[in-house]
C-alpha cells in the first residue's frame, strides 16, 4: 500500500500486530465502501479507479470503528434517494 503515511520521526514504530490490524481495518473499510458504492456502480469503471476509490475512503474512515461506519452506511442507504 503505497498510500499509507510513513512515520517520519521514527520516534514510534507500530508493532506487527498494530500494522496488521490497521491493514485489516482498511481492507474492511474498502469492502464496505465498495459495497455501498455498488448501488451507483458503472460497469465501465476500470479496476484501478475502483482501487483508488477504496483507498480514498479508507484514508477518510480509518480512525473510525467498524460499528460507526456500518451504522452510517445503513442510515445513508435508508435516506439517500438516488440509489439504484
C-alpha positions in Angstrom: 0.0 0.0 0.0 1.9 3.0 -1.3 -0.6 5.4 0.0 0.0 4.7 3.7 1.6 7.5 5.6 5.1 6.9 6.9 6.4 7.7 10.4 8.9 10.4 9.5 10.4 10.9 13.0 11.0 7.2 13.7 10.1 8.0 17.4 7.4 5.4 17.4 7.0 2.3 15.3 3.8 0.3 15.4 4.0 -3.3 16.3 3.4 -6.0 13.7 0.0 -6.7 15.4 -0.9 -3.0 15.1 0.1 -2.8 11.5 -1.8 -6.0 10.7 -4.9 -4.6 12.5 -4.6 -1.4 10.5 -4.4 -3.2 7.2 -7.3 -5.4 8.2 -9.4 -2.4 9.2 -8.6 -0.5 6.0 -9.5 -3.6 3.9 -12.8 -3.9 5.7 -13.5 -0.2 5.1 -12.6 -0.6 1.4 -15.0 -3.6 1.1 -17.8 -1.8 2.9 -17.4 1.4 0.8 -17.3 -0.6 -2.5 -20.4 -2.4 -1.5 -22.2 0.9 -0.8 -20.9 2.4 -4.0 -22.1 -0.6 -5.9 -25.6 0.8 -5.6 -24.4 3.5 -8.0 -21.8 1.5 -9.9 -20.9 1.9 -13.6 -19.6 -1.3 -15.1 -17.1 0.6 -17.3 -15.1 1.8 -14.3 -11.5 0.5 -14.5 -10.2 -1.7 -11.7 -7.6 1.0 -10.9 -10.4 3.5 -10.3 -12.2 1.1 -8.0 -9.0 0.6 -6.0 -8.4 4.3 -5.8 -11.9 5.0 -4.5 -11.5 2.3 -1.9 -8.1 3.7 -0.8 -9.6 7.3 -0.6 -12.4 6.1 1.6 -10.1 4.1 3.8 -8.0 7.2 4.3 -11.0 9.2 5.4 -12.6 6.5 7.6 -9.6 4.7 9.1 -9.8 6.3 12.5 -13.5 5.3 13.0 -14.7 2.0 14.4 -16.5 -0.5 12.2 -19.7 -0.2 14.1 -19.9 3.6 13.5 -19.1 3.1 9.8 -21.7 0.4 9.4 -24.4 2.5 11.2 -23.6 5.4 8.9 -23.8 3.2 5.8 -27.2 1.8 6.8 -28.5 5.3 7.5 -27.2 6.5 4.1 -28.9 3.6 2.3 -32.2 4.4 4.1 -32.1 8.1 3.4 -30.4 8.5 0.0 -33.0 8.7 -2.7 -30.5 8.4 -5.7 -29.5 4.8 -5.2 -30.4 2.1 -7.8 
